[in-house]
Amino acid sequence: MGWIFLFLGAIFIVMTMISNVENRVKAYMTYLHFFLSKWQALLFQNKENSHALAFVV
């Protein structure tokens, strides 16, 4: 019967690791979106580099 608790413990650890990764990915995506929006705003201000926006989108 002890292996059932080991199995459940392993699942719990894996699920905890996955949720931590998801939270990290959300944080990175939020930061990346913020950075790209700031960068696009700079590109819009500089009209001569506006053609570079096509490669971003």
Secondary structure, DSSP 8 states (H G I E B T S, - for coil): -HHHHHHHHHHHHHHHHHHHHHHHHHHHHHHHHHHHHHHHHHHHHSGGGGGGHHHH-
